[in-house]
Amino acid sequence: MSLLSEYSGPALSISGLKKVYDNGHVALKGINLEVSQGDFFALLGPNGAGKSTTLGIVSGLVNKTEGKVSLFGKDIDGDIYGAKRLLGVVPQEFNFNQFEKVQDIVVTQAGYYGIPVKKARVLSEKYLKALGLWEKRGVPSRMLSGGMKRRLMIARALVHEPKLLILDEPTAGVDIELRQSMWVYLQALNEELGTTIILTTHYLEEAESLCNNIAIINEGDIVKNTSMRELLQELHKQTLLVELTRDYPERPCMESLELVWQDDHCFEVAVEKGTAINDLFEVFNKAGISVSGIGPKSNRLETLFVDMVRK
């Protein structure tokens, strides 16, 4: 059962947040952002857009220039320790002792939050088992694969059972099977325990399938802040990839469709949103084309994202 009722206010509230670095670079221009309790939220943007600076300020690793940030109603200036107890962060880079044993890393993290060793060992077992690392508990972390190190970062971030979990590129370099198992676990964490999750990722299909709401940041400004459903409704066209049963060196012409041939047995077609697949197949049949497969060239969020951040 979720314990979020114990806390007031949104999971994350950002108001007028600015950051100007010593070299004069303006990383954040006064952004406003709110993430509700229990949300699975995507914060997306190109490299250098301000994502890392924003998350660094929220986690207390970067000093802000102006603005206010609070977690569950706790202002990070007035109650930094109270706020940070509610927060778990999984950074992009591995930042644990490579020679320390797996369970010791998690237990040590628990100690930073005042959790007694006995309870810390129980909690470490809980999360290492949940993330498939219990059999590696006595192994030095440098012996883990890249995917196991990612899971160790998540276990470490969860050991004090935070109410808000920030995942900064958590599946970078992780194989597809492991990515899927991680997301199954994190979805359960969000849905069953009510843990609020904020995700940044370059795998936009993850954000589209997992997240309820989304903000896109570009050049220090929030350029879009809406629900995933409403954002995707803004897409008017999509590009489909059509694979054919045989080669078509003469490449039949279909004047009613915008085609871009990739080779003799595959082409792209741009269609209006809501176009019925049966209507497409009717056009293909009339042109004498036999289709073996059809699917999106890129996911819908990727198309919108590129349009929004393109200069």
C-alpha positions as CSV (number, residue, x, y, z in Angstrom):
1,M,0.0,0.0,0.0
2,S,1.2,3.5,-0.8
3,L,2.3,5.7,2.0
4,L,2.1,8.9,0.0
5,S,-0.8,10.2,2.0
6,E,1.7,11.0,4.8
7,Y,3.1,13.8,2.6
8,S,1.6,17.0,1.3
9,G,2.2,18.8,-2.0
10,P,3.5,17.5,-5.3
11,A,6.4,15.1,-5.4
12,L,8.4,17.8,-7.1
13,S,7.7,21.5,-7.4
14,I,10.0,23.8,-9.3
15,S,9.3,27.5,-9.5
16,G,11.4,30.2,-11.4
17,L,14.5,28.0,-11.4
18,K,17.6,29.7,-12.9
19,K,21.1,28.6,-13.1
20,V,24.0,30.7,-14.4
21,Y,27.4,29.1,-14.3
22,D,30.6,31.1,-13.4
23,N,31.6,31.3,-17.1
24,G,28.3,33.1,-17.8
25,H,26.5,30.1,-19.4
26,V,22.8,30.3,-18.7
27,A,21.8,26.7,-18.2
28,L,18.3,27.4,-16.9
29,K,16.2,30.4,-17.7
30,G,13.5,30.3,-14.9
31,I,11.7,27.1,-15.5
32,N,8.5,26.0,-13.7
33,L,7.7,22.3,-13.3
34,E,5.4,20.2,-11.2
35,V,5.4,16.4,-10.9
36,S,2.4,14.9,-9.0
37,Q,2.7,12.2,-6.4
38,G,2.6,8.7,-7.9
39,D,3.4,9.9,-11.4
40,F,5.7,8.2,-13.9
41,F,7.2,11.3,-15.5
42,A,9.5,11.9,-18.5
43,L,12.0,14.8,-18.6
44,L,13.4,14.9,-22.0
45,G,15.7,17.1,-24.0
46,P,18.8,17.1,-26.2
47,N,22.3,17.1,-24.7
48,G,23.1,20.5,-23.1
49,A,19.4,21.4,-22.8
50,G,19.4,21.7,-19.0
51,K,18.2,18.2,-17.8
52,S,21.3,17.4,-15.9
53,T,21.5,20.8,-14.3
54,T,17.8,20.6,-13.2
55,L,18.3,17.1,-11.7
56,G,21.6,18.2,-10.1
57,I,19.8,21.0,-8.3
58,V,16.9,18.8,-7.2
59,S,19.4,16.3,-5.8
60,G,21.5,18.9,-4.1
61,L,24.6,18.4,-6.2
62,V,24.3,21.8,-8.1
63,N,23.7,25.2,-6.5
64,K,20.9,27.1,-8.1
65,T,21.1,30.8,-8.9
66,E,17.4,31.6,-8.3
67,G,14.1,29.9,-7.7
68,K,12.5,27.4,-5.4
69,V,12.5,23.6,-5.4
70,S,10.5,21.4,-3.0
71,L,9.9,17.7,-2.6
72,F,6.6,16.7,-1.1
73,G,6.2,20.2,0.3
74,K,9.7,20.2,1.8
75,D,11.8,23.1,0.5
76,I,15.3,22.1,-0.3
77,D,16.7,25.3,1.2
78,G,14.7,25.1,4.4
79,D,14.8,21.4,5.0
80,I,17.4,19.8,2.7
81,Y,17.9,16.7,4.9
82,G,14.1,16.1,5.1
83,A,13.8,16.5,1.4
84,K,16.7,14.3,0.5
85,R,15.4,11.4,2.7
86,L,12.4,11.3,0.3
87,L,14.7,11.1,-2.8
88,G,16.6,8.4,-4.5
89,V,18.8,9.1,-7.5
90,V,20.3,6.8,-10.2
91,P,22.9,8.8,-12.1
92,Q,24.2,8.1,-15.5
93,E,27.8,7.3,-14.4
94,F,28.8,4.5,-12.1
95,N,29.9,6.2,-8.9
96,F,30.5,3.5,-6.4
97,N,33.7,1.9,-5.2
98,Q,34.7,-0.7,-7.8
99,F,36.5,-2.8,-5.1
100,E,33.7,-2.8,-2.6
101,K,31.4,-5.8,-2.4
102,V,27.9,-5.5,-3.9
103,Q,25.9,-5.8,-0.6
104,D,28.3,-3.6,1.3
105,I,27.7,-0.8,-1.3
106,V,24.0,-1.0,-0.6
107,V,24.4,-1.2,3.2
108,T,26.8,1.7,3.2
109,Q,24.3,3.8,1.3
110,A,21.6,3.0,3.9
111,G,23.9,4.2,6.6
112,Y,23.9,7.7,5.1
113,Y,20.2,7.9,6.0
114,G,20.7,6.7,9.6
115,I,19.4,3.2,9.0
116,P,20.9,0.8,11.5
117,V,23.1,-1.9,10.1
118,K,20.8,-4.8,10.9
119,K,17.9,-3.2,9.1
120,A,20.1,-2.1,6.3
121,R,21.2,-5.7,5.6
122,V,17.5,-6.7,5.5
123,L,16.7,-3.9,3.1
124,S,19.7,-4.6,1.0
125,E,18.7,-8.3,0.7
126,K,15.2,-7.2,-0.3
127,Y,16.3,-5.0,-3.2
128,L,19.2,-7.1,-4.4
129,K,16.9,-10.0,-4.7
130,A,14.3,-7.9,-6.5
131,L,16.9,-6.8,-9.0
132,G,18.5,-10.2,-9.5
133,L,21.7,-9.5,-7.7
134,W,21.5,-11.5,-4.5
135,E,23.8,-14.2,-5.8
136,K,26.4,-11.6,-6.5
137,R,26.2,-10.0,-3.0
138,G,29.7,-11.0,-2.0
139,V,31.4,-10.1,-5.3
140,P,33.4,-6.9,-5.8
141,S,31.4,-4.6,-8.0
142,R,34.1,-4.4,-10.6
143,M,33.4,-8.0,-11.4
144,L,29.8,-7.2,-12.5
145,S,28.6,-6.8,-16.0
146,G,27.5,-3.3,-17.2
147,G,23.8,-4.4,-16.8
148,M,24.4,-5.7,-13.3
149,K,26.1,-2.4,-12.3
150,R,23.0,-0.5,-13.6
151,R,20.8,-2.7,-11.4
152,L,23.1,-2.2,-8.4
153,M,22.7,1.6,-8.9
154,I,18.9,1.1,-8.7
155,A,19.2,-1.1,-5.6
156,R,21.4,1.5,-3.9
157,A,19.0,4.3,-4.7
158,L,16.0,2.3,-3.3
159,V,17.5,1.0,-0.1
160,H,16.2,3.9,2.1
161,E,12.8,3.4,0.3
162,P,12.4,6.9,-1.2
163,K,9.1,8.3,-2.3
164,L,10.6,9.9,-5.4
165,L,13.1,8.0,-7.7
166,I,15.1,9.9,-10.4
167,L,16.4,7.7,-13.1
168,D,19.0,9.5,-15.3
169,E,19.6,7.3,-18.5
170,P,19.2,4.1,-16.4
171,T,19.3,1.7,-19.3
172,A,22.2,3.2,-21.3
173,G,24.2,0.3,-22.6
174,V,21.9,-2.3,-21.3
175,D,20.7,-5.2,-23.5
176,I,17.0,-5.3,-24.6
177,E,16.1,-8.3,-22.3
178,L,17.5,-6.7,-19.2
179,R,15.9,-3.3,-20.1
180,Q,12.5,-4.9,-20.2
181,S,12.9,-6.7,-16.9
182,M,14.1,-3.5,-15.2
183,W,11.0,-1.7,-16.5
184,V,8.7,-4.4,-15.3
185,Y,10.1,-4.0,-11.8
186,L,10.0,-0.2,-11.9
187,Q,6.5,-0.2,-13.2
188,A,5.4,-2.4,-10.3
189,L,7.2,0.0,-7.9
190,N,5.3,2.9,-9.4
191,E,1.9,1.2,-9.6
192,E,1.8,-0.9,-6.5
193,L,3.8,1.2,-4.0
194,G,3.0,4.6,-5.5
195,T,6.7,5.6,-5.9
196,T,7.0,8.6,-8.1
197,I,9.5,8.1,-10.9
198,I,11.1,10.8,-13.0
199,L,12.9,9.4,-16.1
200,T,15.4,10.8,-18.5
201,T,16.3,8.6,-21.5
202,H,17.5,8.7,-25.1
203,Y,15.3,5.6,-25.8
204,L,12.2,7.5,-26.6
205,E,10.1,4.4,-27.0
206,E,10.6,3.8,-23.3
207,A,9.3,7.2,-22.4
208,E,6.3,6.8,-24.7
209,S,5.3,3.3,-23.3
210,L,6.1,4.0,-19.6
211,C,5.4,7.6,-18.7
212,N,2.0,9.3,-18.1
213,N,3.3,12.9,-18.3
214,I,6.2,14.6,-20.0
215,A,8.2,17.8,-20.1
216,I,10.6,18.7,-22.9
217,I,13.4,21.1,-22.1
218,N,15.5,22.9,-24.7
219,E,18.1,25.6,-24.2
220,G,17.2,26.1,-20.6
221,D,13.4,26.5,-21.2
222,I,10.5,24.1,-20.8
223,V,9.1,24.0,-24.3
224,K,6.3,21.4,-23.6
225,N,4.7,20.2,-20.4
226,T,1.7,18.0,-20.9
227,S,0.3,14.5,-20.7
228,M,1.8,11.9,-23.0
229,R,-1.6,11.2,-24.5
230,E,-2.2,14.9,-25.3
231,L,1.3,15.3,-26.7
232,L,0.9,12.3,-29.1
233,Q,-2.4,13.7,-30.3
234,E,-0.5,16.6,-31.8
235,L,1.2,14.3,-34.3
236,H,-0.6,14.6,-37.7
237,K,1.6,12.3,-39.8
238,Q,3.7,9.2,-39.3
239,T,6.2,7.4,-41.4
240,L,5.7,3.7,-41.9
241,L,8.4,1.2,-43.1
242,V,7.0,-1.3,-45.6
243,E,8.8,-4.5,-46.4
244,L,7.9,-6.5,-49.5
245,T,7.8,-10.2,-50.3
246,R,10.2,-9.8,-53.2
247,D,12.4,-7.3,-55.0
248,Y,10.8,-4.6,-57.1
249,P,13.6,-3.2,-59.2
250,E,11.2,-1.2,-61.4
251,R,9.6,0.3,-58.3
252,P,5.9,0.7,-59.0
253,C,4.6,4.3,-58.7
254,M,1.7,5.1,-56.4
255,E,0.8,8.8,-57.0
256,S,-1.6,8.9,-54.0
257,L,1.3,8.1,-51.5
258,E,4.6,9.8,-50.6
259,L,7.1,7.0,-51.0
260,V,10.9,6.9,-50.3
261,W,12.4,3.6,-51.5
262,Q,15.3,2.3,-49.3
263,D,16.1,-0.5,-51.7
264,D,14.3,-2.9,-54.1
265,H,12.2,-4.6,-51.4
266,C,11.6,-1.8,-48.8
267,F,10.2,1.7,-48.8
268,E,8.9,4.4,-46.4
269,V,5.5,5.9,-46.7
270,A,4.2,9.0,-45.0
271,V,0.5,8.8,-44.0
272,E,-2.0,11.1,-42.2
273,K,-2.8,10.2,-38.6
274,G,-5.8,7.8,-38.6
275,T,-5.2,6.3,-42.0
276,A,-6.6,2.8,-42.1
277,I,-4.1,0.0,-42.8
278,N,-6.7,-1.7,-45.0
279,D,-6.8,1.4,-47.2
280,L,-3.1,1.3,-47.6
281,F,-3.2,-2.4,-48.5
282,E,-5.8,-1.7,-51.1
283,V,-3.5,0.9,-52.8
284,F,-0.6,-1.6,-52.6
285,N,-2.7,-4.4,-54.2
286,K,-3.8,-2.1,-57.0
287,A,-0.1,-1.4,-57.7
288,G,0.7,-5.1,-57.7
289,I,2.8,-4.9,-54.6
290,S,2.9,-7.8,-52.2
291,V,3.7,-6.7,-48.6
292,S,5.3,-9.0,-46.0
293,G,5.4,-6.5,-43.1
294,I,4.6,-2.9,-42.1
295,G,5.4,-0.9,-39.0
296,P,6.5,2.6,-37.8
297,K,9.9,3.8,-38.9
298,S,10.3,5.6,-35.6
299,N,8.1,5.9,-32.6
300,R,5.6,8.8,-32.4
301,L,7.3,10.6,-29.5
302,E,10.6,10.7,-31.4
303,T,9.0,12.5,-34.3
304,L,7.5,15.1,-32.1
305,F,10.6,15.5,-30.0
306,V,12.8,16.2,-33.0
307,D,10.4,18.8,-34.3
308,M,10.3,20.6,-30.9
309,V,14.0,20.8,-30.3
310,R,15.1,21.4,-33.9
311,K,16.7,24.9,-34.3
